Amino acid sequence: YPTTTLAAAEDIIKDIKKNLGDGFAVQLKGFGESGADIGKIAGNYTVNDNLGSMGQIKKLFNTYKDSDIDLYFDCNS
C-alpha cells in the first residue's frame, strides 16, 4: 500500500517551495518497483505502478531542474 504517491510528493514539494522558497533538497525514498530495489543498479530503476509512473518522475524532475531544488532517489546497488 502506498503511503505517498509521486503526485502527493509533488504537492508536498510545491507546499514547501511556497512556504520556504528554493534552496532545499528532496530525497524520494521507497519509490522503486519493489519499494527497495536491492541488487539493481540505478540505470535500471523503475517505479512501482501503485506510486506513479516514469512519466510522472520525468515531469517532476523537469519541473524543478532549473530551480535551486534538488531531487534525489534512494537506490541500492
C-alpha positions, 0 to 999 in steps of 0.5 A, spaced: 500 500 500 502 506 498 503 511 503 505 517 498 504 517 491 509 521 486 503 526 485 502 527 493 510 528 493 509 533 488 504 537 492 508 536 498 514 539 494 510 545 491 507 546 499 514 547 501 517 551 495 511 556 497 512 556 504 520 556 504 522 558 497 528 554 493 534 552 496 532 545 499 533 538 497 528 532 496 530 525 497 524 520 494 525 514 498 521 507 497 519 509 490 522 503 486 518 497 483 519 493 489 519 499 494 527 497 495 530 495 489 536 491 492 541 488 487 539 493 481 543 498 479 540 505 478 540 505 470 535 500 471 530 503 476 523 503 475 517 505 479 512 501 482 505 502 478 501 503 485 506 510 486 506 513 479 509 512 473 516 514 469 512 519 466 510 522 472 518 522 475 520 525 468 515 531 469 517 532 476 524 532 475 523 537 469 519 541 473 524 543 478 531 542 474 532 549 473 530 551 480 535 551 486 531 544 488 534 538 488 531 531 487 534 525 489 532 517 489 534 512 494 537 506 490 541 500 492 546 497 488 
